[in-house]
């Protein structure tokens, strides 16, 4: 049959970019309380005082990173006429970083120009920290805000979350007043922080709860007005997309993807309206994609835990106890040169993977002599897990 010619269409979308992940709206609706708390925590900067350290947590797609970008943009704008205050903002996504050392090394490079970057391995940890303090001290700024997005990737190695928020108090940084904004997609990460980190990082905590169906409907209506031509959306389809997303995750990102996918399906059919069946088909497609995306985005330690389960599955040894999984995890971590964490870390990763719906867990009770324990197995197709892990170049070494 051959390829069809590419031709522009104008029946469904008037600006489909409005529905994409990277689009930043002018306003963030349904987050007034969180934005107010965010601005309140950063108000000391405007007064020339030490910024509060902030910890934002909530699942993906609920507005944490977007709120941070909006608030910091507004702060920078409002500070422009205040010549006595000079703010430097550093943003680091920690998604692929698994230790405090790696975060510190990447922060050093965020402060440096491209031709003065350092290698992110091979230095003593104390030297890396000294480099970081040196870079901050060299700033010609009264204040420095360091944003660490997806900081839960570092797991239990949270020393950086103590060191940076206390850089002024501990005498590492003199003139520039430092504040840290930590952002986590993992609800349990906050609970597992050491007591000293909680005291340092969590001056203010802001929880971004999942959106409910009505909130998601209003968000979709805001975007749909710009994204679609008038009259394209059949009555009720926006509410249905919102209801599916609220039931699944409470994520605005997932709700927008459903609406976008439904528009795509209608366009591919050559119809001039988006109807209920398009939303239902989009819901099924987005749910499949979401599982794959979340598998790809979990931290390396979680991927190693999943790989350990894959090896047991291949030998028909699932469901398995944590001790058996940990043995396979250790071998895999050593093979790729990753940090070998404690049994407790793997327990936390198994719990998080179960909460995400990737694993099933069952409690076994062998009576007074055998005691009770948990056994884990996959709740999703193993080929999805294998495919997602192989997308990570580091993990792919294990399959080769």
N, C-alpha and C positions, 0 to 999 in steps of 0.2 A: 504493500500500500504506500509506503514511503512517508516522508515527513510532510506535515502540513505547513504552509507558510505562516510565519509570525505576523499577526496583524493586531493593531491596537483595538481594545474594546472599551466601551463606555457605558455598558448597560447596568452593571452592578456597582462597581466602586467609583467614587470620585477622588478618593485619596486613601489607598489601602495602607500606606505607610503609617497611618494613624493607629493601625491595629498591631503593628510590629513591636517586638520586645524593646528595641532601641529608641522608640519614640518617647519623648519627654513632654508631657502636657504642661500647659501654663499653670494649672492648679492641680492640687492633689486632693480630690474630694473624699469624704468619709474618713478623714484622718485628722480632723481639727484638734482633738484632744492630744494626740501624739505630737503634732507640729507645735502646739502651744508648749508642751513639756520640753521639747527639743530646744525651742528658742529660749525658754527660761533658763535652761542649763548653760547656754552659751552667752547669756547676757553679761556675765562678768567680763568677757573680752572687751565689750564696748566701753566698760568702765575702767579698762586698763588693769583689771585684776586677773588672778590665776583662773584659767578656764576649768570647769568641772570635767571630770572624766565620766564618760557616758558608756553605757552598755545597752545596745539594742538587740532584742531577740524576738524571734517568730519565724514561722516557716517561710519558704520561698514564695515570692509573688504577692506579698502583703504590704509592700511599700516602703520597706526599711531603707534600701539604697536610694530610691527615688527621693524619699523625704530628706535623707542626708544631703544629697546633691542640691535640692531646692533650698534647704536652710543655709547651707554654706555659701551658695551663690548669693542669697539675700544678705548674709552677713558681710561678705566681701564688698558688695555694692554699697551697703550702708556705712562701711568703714572708709570708703574712698575719700570723703571730705575731712576725715579725722587724721590729720597729719601726724599726730602724736602716737598713733597705733598702726603698726605694720604687721599684718598677719600672713604667715606662710602656711599653706595647707598641703599635706602629703597624703595621697590616697594609694593604698596597697591592697590588692586582692590576694588573699592568702590561700586561695583554693587549692593550689598545687604544692603548698608548703606544709611540712609536717613537723616542724620543730621551731623552737624559739631562735635557735642559731640561724636557720634559713630566713626567718622573718627579719632578724637584725641585719643580715647580710644584704637582703633585698632592699631594706630601708636605706642602707648606706648608698646603694646605687640610685635610689630615687632622688637623693639629695645631690648626686654628682652628675656632671655632664656626660654624654655618651662616650667621649674619648678618655674618661678617667674612671671607668667602671672597674670594680674589683671582681675577682672570681668568687663565687658564692660557696666554695668549699676550700678546705685546707688551712684555715687560720684557727688559732686557739680561740675559744669562745670569748675569753676576756679581751682579746685584741679586737674582735669584731665589735664588742660593746664600746670599747674606747674609740674606735673609728666613728661609731654612731654619735657618741657624745661630741666628738670633735666637729662633725658636720653640723650638728645643731648649734653648737657654740659659735660656729663661723657664720651663722645666718645674720643678716642685717635686718632682724625682725624682733618686735617686742613679744610676739606670740607665735606659737607653732601648734597646729592641730594635726594629729596623725590619725588617719582613718584606716582601720584594719578590717576589711570586709571579709566575710566567711572565715572568721578567725577560729572557728571551731575545728578547722582542718588540722591545727597543731596538736589536738588531743590533750593529753595530760602534761605535756612539756610546756607549761604556761609561764615560765620565768620571765619572758619578755613582757608579759602583761602585768608584772610587778615592777620591773625595772624602768620601763618608759614612763608610766604614770607618776612614778616617784623620782624622776630624773632631777627635778629641782630640789626636792626635800633631801635627797641623798648627796647633793653637792656635785652631781655630774654635769649639770647645765646651770650656768650662772645668770646671764642676762635675759635670755629668751624664756618665756613662761610656756611650759609644755602641757598640752592636754591630749587625751586619747579618746577616740570614739571606736569602740569595738562593736562589730555587727556579727551576729550568729544566726544561722538557719536552724540550729539544733537546740531545742528547748532544754535538753538534759545537760548541755555543755556548761551552762551557768551553775548548775547544781554540783558539778564535778570540779569546779575551780577550787584551788586551795584557799584557805581562809585569808591569807595575806593578800592574794590577788583580788579576792572579793572586796577587801577593805580598800585596796588601791584603785581598782578599775571602776568599781560600781558606786561612784559618788551619786550618780543618778541612773536608774534603770527604766527603760521604756519597753513595754511589751506591745508588740504589734499582733493583735489577735487575728485569726482568720476572718475574712469578710463573710457576712451572712448573705442570703439570697437577695434581699432587698438592696443591700449596699452594692452588691455586684451588678444588679440590674441598673442602678443609677450610674455606675461607672461605665457600663456598656452603652447606656443611652447617650452619655456625654461623648464617647468616642464615635458611636454609630452615626451621630448627626453630621460629623465631618467625613467619615469614611465612606458612607454609602450615598447613592443618589436618593432623593426623596421618593418615598413610596415603594422602594425595593424590598424592605423588610415587612413580611406579613405580620399582622398583629399577633403578639404572643411569642414570637421567636426569640426576642431579646430576653424575656422572662424565663423561657425554657433553657436558654444557654446559661443564664445566671444560676438557675436551679441545679442544673447538672454540675456546674463548677462548685457550687456551695456544698453539694452533697459529696463531691469527690475530694475537695481540698480546701475550699475557701480562698483560693488564689485568684487574684485579678488577672494574672498572666495567663492562667489556664482558661479563664472565662473568655478573654480576648482571643485566644487561639481557637476556641470553639467557634466563635462568631466569624473569625477570619476564614477558617477552614470551610464553614458553611457557605460563605460567599464564594470561595474558590470552587466548591462543588457545583453551585448554581451557575457560575461562569462557564465551567467546563461543559455543562449540559446545554449551554446556549439559551437558558431561560432568562427572564427579566425580573425575577423575584426570588427571594430566599424564603423557603417555607419550612414547616416543622420537620419534614423528613430530612432536609439538609442538616438541620441542627442535630438530629439523632445520629445520622451517619458521621457527622463531624465529632460528636462526643465519643464514639467508638474509636475513631482514628486518633484523636488526641490522647485518649487514655493509653493506647498502645505506645504512642510516642513518649508520653510522660514517664512511663516505666523505664524506657531506654535512656531517656535524658537523665533521670535521677540516678540510674546505675552508673552512667558515665561520670557524673559529678560528685560521687561520694569520695571521701578522702582515701589516700593510698592505703592506710591501715585497714579501712573497711574493704577495699578491693582485695587486699591480701587475705582477709578473713573469708571473703566470698570465694577466692581461688582455692583456699583450703577445703571449703565445702565441695567445690567442683571435683577435686581430686578424690574425695571420699565418695561422691556420687558416681564417679567413673568406676569405682570398685564395688558399687552397690553396698556401701557401708553407711548410708543415711537411712533413718535419722541417726545422729551421732551426739555424743556427750561433748561438753565444752573441752574436756581434757584432750580428746582425740582431735578435735578441730585445732586446738592450740599447737599440738605437735606438728601438724601440717603447715600451720601458719608460720612457725619458726623456720622451717626449712625453706619456705617460699621467700620470706623476708631476707634470709641470709643469701639466697641465690641472686637477688637483685640489689644487694647492698643497702637495704632499707633498715632503719632502726628496728631492732627486735624489742617490742614492748612487753609489758608484763601480762600475765594471765588475766589480770583485772581489766586491762585495756581491751583485750579481746572480748571479755564478757560485756563490756560497755558497747563495743561495736556490734556484737550479736543482738543486744537489746535494741539498739538503734535501727538495725536492719530489719528486725521484727516489727518495730513500730512503723517503719516505712512500708510494710507489707511484702517484703521480699522473702521473708522466712516465716515458717510456722514453728512454734515451740510447744512442747508438751511436757508436763511434769510427770515424772515416774516415781513411784513409791515402792521400794522393795522391803518395806517393813522395818522392824527395829534393827535388824542386822545390816540390811542393805542400804537403809536411809533413802532420802529423796534426792532427785537430781532432774535436770532438764535435758531434753533431746531436741536437736534442731534439724530442720530439713527445708528445702526450697518450697516456696508457695507459688513461684512463677516458673516459666519454662527455662530450663538450664541453657538453651541456646541463646536466649536473650542475655543471660549473664555472661556467657563466653564472648559473645559479640561485643558487648560493652567493655569488658576488660581488655580485649585486644585492641580497642581504640586508644588505649593508653600505651605509649611506646615503651614505657618502663615495664609494664605488666606483660606486654607482648613477648618479652624475652622468655618468660616462663613457658609460653606455649610453643616457642621455637626450640 
